[in-house]
Amino acid sequence: MTQDQSSPAPEPDPRGSGEGEGAPGFSFSDKRRVDPTDGSVRPSGPGAAGQDGPDAPSDPLDAEAAELFAENRADGSPEASAADGARVAELEGRVAELTEELKRSQAEYVNSRRRIEASAATQVEAAAARVLGALIGVLDDIDLARRHGDLAEGTPFASIAGKLEDAVRGQGMQRFGAEGEEFDPTVHEALMHEDSADVETNTVATVLQPGYRMGERVLRPARVGTRGPQ
């Protein structure tokens, strides 16, 4: 039987037919962009296998991979390790310096706050002392009236006087000065003096006006007459 058309020839098997060529095999191609042995960038793109010159086409990813490879190799070098150690030492020194500066700032803040609080307390005490000092004349009149019997107990005036004395005592105001105590020039003001063989030191013989203090602050010294040895 005659065939009008010839049958197409079978395509060769890429794996090899095995006839007359030994055992069938496969061919592999290394597609890695960076050479693992030296870190160099392999050419990429059309005709890359035979292009080694400066005009060979290059993929930006290839260049970036090579740069990272070079950086990793440099980081492990003694020079890079020494530079890193120097940088760490510099940063540690800066941290220590800033820590000391912070401590000094905190100490200055605490001292400043203490000075402000102490100044405020002193100003409050001085203001209270001025107000109480202005009332000393009224207290003198009350004391004088009581001595002369003009301040009878149970009267409205005696009640008002007692409330005023309680109010100033509540603010820390104290009365001092009594006959027979030793004369102290820091709290006593001697308006008269007499000699006596009965005493060995200067003592208070008469209290002309009592003294007043608020805490350690003397609002007015006690005005007294003294008696001292001959």
LUMKOL-544316 format. One line per field, with one value per residue (C-alpha): residue in three letters; x, y, z; chain; residue number from 1. Coordinates in pm, whole numbers, plus 50000, padded with zeros to 5 digits. Layout:
LUMKOL-544316
gudo	(ALA;...)
X	(X;...)
Y	(Y;...)
Z	(Z;...)
kekol	(A;...)
marza	(NUM;...)
***
This chain:
LUMKOL-544316
gudo	(MET;THR;GLN;ASP;GLN;SER;SER;PRO;ALA;PRO;GLU;PRO;ASP;PRO;ARG;GLY;SER;GLY;GLU;GLY;GLU;GLY;ALA;PRO;GLY;PHE;SER;PHE;SER;ASP;LYS;ARG;ARG;VAL;ASP;PRO;THR;ASP;GLY;SER;VAL;ARG;PRO;SER;GLY;PRO;GLY;ALA;ALA;GLY;GLN;ASP;GLY;PRO;ASP;ALA;PRO;SER;ASP;PRO;LEU;ASP;ALA;GLU;ALA;ALA;GLU;LEU;PHE;ALA;GLU;ASN;ARG;ALA;ASP;GLY;SER;PRO;GLU;ALA;SER;ALA;ALA;ASP;GLY;ALA;ARG;VAL;ALA;GLU;LEU;GLU;GLY;ARG;VAL;ALA;GLU;LEU;THR;GLU;GLU;LEU;LYS;ARG;SER;GLN;ALA;GLU;TYR;VAL;ASN;SER;ARG;ARG;ARG;ILE;GLU;ALA;SER;ALA;ALA;THR;GLN;VAL;GLU;ALA;ALA;ALA;ALA;ARG;VAL;LEU;GLY;ALA;LEU;ILE;GLY;VAL;LEU;ASP;ASP;ILE;ASP;LEU;ALA;ARG;ARG;HIS;GLY;ASP;LEU;ALA;GLU;GLY;THR;PRO;PHE;ALA;SER;ILE;ALA;GLY;LYS;LEU;GLU;ASP;ALA;VAL;ARG;GLY;GLN;GLY;MET;GLN;ARG;PHE;GLY;ALA;GLU;GLY;GLU;GLU;PHE;ASP;PRO;THR;VAL;HIS;GLU;ALA;LEU;MET;HIS;GLU;ASP;SER;ALA;ASP;VAL;GLU;THR;ASN;THR;VAL;ALA;THR;VAL;LEU;GLN;PRO;GLY;TYR;ARG;MET;GLY;GLU;ARG;VAL;LEU;ARG;PRO;ALA;ARG;VAL;GLY;THR;ARG;GLY;PRO;GLN)
X	(50000;50144;50144;50065;50225;50526;50477;50647;50972;50955;51113;51429;51399;51587;51681;51855;51739;52002;52092;52460;52512;52535;52299;52046;52136;52023;52199;52184;52244;52362;52114;52256;52331;52612;52906;52918;53293;53406;53087;53118;52808;52738;52611;52242;52009;52041;52384;52494;52699;52945;52949;53223;53305;53189;52905;52747;52385;52338;52028;51994;51918;52254;52437;52245;52316;52685;52693;52528;52771;53063;52923;52878;53237;53360;53163;53353;53693;53915;53891;53510;53513;53751;53533;53223;53399;53508;53154;53008;53263;53176;52803;52859;53064;52788;52528;52740;52783;52410;52336;52563;52405;52059;52166;52303;51982;51772;51987;51958;51581;51549;51767;51576;51243;51369;51485;51150;50957;51178;51140;50762;50748;50962;50737;50426;50584;50690;50337;50185;50443;50348;49979;50041;50286;50015;49795;50052;49922;49571;49706;49889;49563;49390;49668;49664;49286;49311;49574;49359;49047;48870;48828;48572;48512;48176;48145;48118;48449;48624;48478;48602;48948;48968;48874;49141;49409;49306;49323;49678;49792;49646;49878;50183;50214;50349;50384;50700;50869;50835;50988;51280;51404;51759;51807;51869;51955;51830;51472;51470;51495;51612;51450;51582;51836;51915;52203;52141;52350;52086;52156;52464;52351;52124;51764;51426;51290;50987;50799;50685;50555;50550;50735;50587;50739;50616;50822;51185;51102;51086;50804;50883;51130;51000;51053;51174;51353;51656;51840;52207;52497;52679)
Y	(50000;50330;50620;50965;51153;51061;51027;51293;51182;51128;51405;51306;51236;51512;51260;51048;50731;50527;50359;50375;50659;50479;50533;50816;51138;51491;51825;52089;52462;52672;52962;53131;53499;53522;53286;53115;53073;53433;53641;53781;53868;53650;53818;53792;53850;53738;53608;53623;53309;53465;53826;53913;54271;54599;54617;54295;54350;54356;54304;54552;54256;54109;54423;54444;54080;54130;54440;54257;53970;54212;54384;54053;53958;54300;54281;53975;54134;54243;54605;54597;54431;54697;54974;54823;54793;55156;55265;55063;55214;55562;55504;55359;55664;55892;55700;55734;56107;56161;55956;56178;56488;56355;56290;56644;56789;56585;56698;57062;57022;56871;57143;57415;57276;57260;57621;57730;57540;57679;58031;57991;57864;58158;58404;58249;58265;58626;58724;58554;58726;59067;59006;58877;59156;59408;59255;59293;59640;59500;59220;59479;59667;59343;59256;59608;59596;59257;59389;59686;59479;59629;59289;59118;58753;58675;59007;59024;59207;58935;58672;58859;58904;58532;58436;58669;58525;58171;58265;58401;58101;57880;58051;57963;58290;58250;58493;58492;58692;58627;58767;58571;58420;58485;58786;58697;58992;58800;58791;59059;59434;59593;59931;59970;59804;59787;59633;59376;59158;58887;58773;58640;58698;58945;58839;58979;59182;59339;59266;59594;59440;59069;58944;58748;58492;58274;57958;58070;58419;58687;58925;59154;59113;59127;59470;59425;59572;59376;59314;59225;59173;59478)
Z	(50000;49898;50146;50002;50290;50494;50870;51084;51238;51615;51831;52007;52377;52566;52829;52563;52407;52570;52245;52184;52432;52759;53051;53016;53213;53302;53266;53549;53526;53827;53841;54150;54091;54344;54323;54667;54650;54615;54636;54285;54083;53789;53470;53411;53120;52759;52672;53034;53012;52771;52893;53136;53034;53178;52926;53051;53153;53529;53745;54039;54265;54171;54274;54602;54682;54614;54833;55122;55081;55093;55402;55580;55503;55621;55946;56047;55990;56284;56167;56178;56522;56656;56512;56670;57006;56989;56905;57194;57434;57309;57359;57707;57800;57674;57874;58189;58125;58076;58389;58600;58448;58535;58895;58928;58784;59028;59323;59215;59183;59533;59686;59504;59622;59981;59965;59824;60091;60368;60232;60211;60572;60688;60511;60665;61011;60958;60848;61154;61377;61237;61306;61658;61727;61641;61913;62191;62279;62322;62542;62753;62810;62908;63152;63301;63343;63514;63758;63855;63898;63601;63435;63652;63583;63422;63242;62861;62840;63040;62805;62497;62652;62731;62374;62234;62462;62363;61993;62011;62217;61946;61696;61905;62093;62449;62733;62946;63221;63594;63912;64051;63722;63608;63390;63024;62797;62491;62623;62894;62867;63193;63253;63610;63838;64209;64401;64669;64898;64888;64530;64355;63994;63821;63863;63766;64055;63888;63562;63415;63091;63005;62702;62410;62175;61892;61882;61892;61764;62034;61947;62239;62526;62880;63028;63382;63679;63790;64116;64120;64360;64499)
kekol	(A;A;A;A;A;A;A;A;A;A;A;A;A;A;A;A;A;A;A;A;A;A;A;A;A;A;A;A;A;A;A;A;A;A;A;A;A;A;A;A;A;A;A;A;A;A;A;A;A;A;A;A;A;A;A;A;A;A;A;A;A;A;A;A;A;A;A;A;A;A;A;A;A;A;A;A;A;A;A;A;A;A;A;A;A;A;A;A;A;A;A;A;A;A;A;A;A;A;A;A;A;A;A;A;A;A;A;A;A;A;A;A;A;A;A;A;A;A;A;A;A;A;A;A;A;A;A;A;A;A;A;A;A;A;A;A;A;A;A;A;A;A;A;A;A;A;A;A;A;A;A;A;A;A;A;A;A;A;A;A;A;A;A;A;A;A;A;A;A;A;A;A;A;A;A;A;A;A;A;A;A;A;A;A;A;A;A;A;A;A;A;A;A;A;A;A;A;A;A;A;A;A;A;A;A;A;A;A;A;A;A;A;A;A;A;A;A;A;A;A;A;A;A;A;A;A;A;A;A;A)
marza	(1;2;3;4;5;6;7;8;9;10;11;12;13;14;15;16;17;18;19;20;21;22;23;24;25;26;27;28;29;30;31;32;33;34;35;36;37;38;39;40;41;42;43;44;45;46;47;48;49;50;51;52;53;54;55;56;57;58;59;60;61;62;63;64;65;66;67;68;69;70;71;72;73;74;75;76;77;78;79;80;81;82;83;84;85;86;87;88;89;90;91;92;93;94;95;96;97;98;99;100;101;102;103;104;105;106;107;108;109;110;111;112;113;114;115;116;117;118;119;120;121;122;123;124;125;126;127;128;129;130;131;132;133;134;135;136;137;138;139;140;141;142;143;144;145;146;147;148;149;150;151;152;153;154;155;156;157;158;159;160;161;162;163;164;165;166;167;168;169;170;171;172;173;174;175;176;177;178;179;180;181;182;183;184;185;186;187;188;189;190;191;192;193;194;195;196;197;198;199;200;201;202;203;204;205;206;207;208;209;210;211;212;213;214;215;216;217;218;219;220;221;222;223;224;225;226;227;228;229;230)
***
